[in-house]
Structure formats: C-alpha cells, structure tokens
Amino acid sequence: MLYLSSLDEAEKVIKALSANMRMEIMKMIYETPNLSMNDLAQALNLTNSAISMHVGKLMEAGLVQIQTTSGKRGTMKLVSPCHDRLVIDMATKKESEQYYQDDIKIGYFTACSITPTCGLATPTKFVGSVDDIKAFTFPEHFDASILWFTSGYVEYGLPNHLQPGQSLQRLQISFEIASEYPGFNDDFPSDIHFSINGQPLGVWISPGDYGSRSGYISPAWWPKTCNQYGLLKTLTINKEGTFMDEGQQLSGVTIDDLQISYNSLISFRIEVPKNTANCGGCTLFGEEFGDYNQAIRVQAFYK
C-alpha cells in the first residue's frame, strides 16, 4: 500500500499515471505477473526505447520495480508492481495556532489489563496467539498496528513538549476505533471510557465491530473473518469541556481541570469496564490496518 499525505506528495504518481500508455502498463502487470520489458513492448506495439521511457517514469514515481533474470537469450528485465493499493489524502489541515503533534503507534501502550477475546498483530503477523493475554507482554507488542480486547484497558503515555511559560489550551487525540466481537458484528454497541491521569473524561458508545468489507488499508493476509475497520474519532478537551468530534459533549471536564503544566506526565487510558452497560470491547486500528493509515495522533495547542 502506497500512502501519500498530500496532493503535493502525490504529484509524481499523478503525472506518471496521466499517460494512457502507462495506465495500460500498470493494468497488464497486475493482471499478468512476470511480464518482461520485451513482452510489454510487443503487446503494446512500442519500441524498446519507448517502453523503457514509460517504465522509467513509473519507477521514478515508486509504482513499479524491475528485476533482472536469466532468459533463453541472455537476460530479461521483469516489471512488477510495488503496491497493491494507493491512498492519497486530498485535503491538508492548516492550523494557525501554535501546537505540537505526535503519532503514537498502537503497540506503544505503557500499561494494560485486558480479558479475551483479545489479541495484537503487526502489519505482517499476529503477536503470539490470539486470545492469549500474555501476548500483550511480548516485546513484539511494540510493533503492533492493531489490538483488541473484550474488557479492561490500555494506557498510553502522551508526550509533553510544553516549555516553561506555555499554557495548554486544547488537547486533541485522534484514533480509529470500534467495538470487539468474536469475528465481527456491525451492530454491537460498546461503552468505551476515556481518562487522563486518572481523571474520567466521559464515555463514547461505539456502534459496532465492522467487518462486512475489507479495511482499505488492511494487509492482504488479514483474515476476512476478523474485524476490518473502525471509525476515525477525535477526542477534544478544551476550555468548554470534553467532546467527541467537537460536536458530542462527553463531559464538563475542561483542559484546566487536568492541570497539565510543562513538567506533567500525561497518561491516557482507553477502557471498557466489565460492569458497564454495554461491555462490547474495543478495537484500535493503527498504521496499515483499517480504513485510515494513522496511529494515535496527539495534537496539543498552547499559548
């Protein structure tokens, strides 16, 4: 999967695919693996120099690669695609306020206490065994890009870059999240509780655990029977209170109530208590899983 965070970053790719002939080359190498430069030239009725030019443009854009191998008459140059999916963020956020931003990988939790069903996976494999809580203690958990549990919590340390004299005005934490159902269930509500430094921020009810289609970003090996994607949500704590997506107020807890200064440690907990009304678990999707190629994104606005 090739992820490009802006149109500027995608410029080379867009230009490379703007030529009809290069689009035909891409279609052919996806449909028929191990095509050589000569195969492409003959099929498209192009000269060797023309096919070399077109393939070169695709290579510059990072879309194809060439592998040299032995053939019946010397060597052959095989052309193959580099990615099975392309994602471009068309809109970019412009912020006039002073802020810092950090992305925290899903596996970088600092504490946890969870119950099965549960598990973690990196972009290439499961960590340990599914439904084995010991897997959350394995060193490989730092590489995890997805995790899930039925009840309990995971806790993350949020970086604090404030300097003396700077005052935190707003904290935004963005993540892709869903419930946790064995397999998947689009209609499976779960009460997901949030807190910072032990201060409860409120409860958001996840509607379900989605799996009726594959996640746009999820790797090809990820089982179709597992949950596939979540909802991208943004938890905001500001001077007025705590909100989900800045529209749904979760509580009256304000940024001042958290009493975060330049020397504070910040601990963020995501929890599904066993005794909550809808104990439907939690799934967190990070980079290379779900619909959004994003870790837990923290933005802290200050003056």
Order of alpha helices (4+ residues) and beta strands (2+ residues): beta-alpha-alpha-beta-alpha-alpha-beta-beta-beta-beta-beta-beta-beta-beta-beta-beta-beta-beta-beta-beta-beta-beta-beta
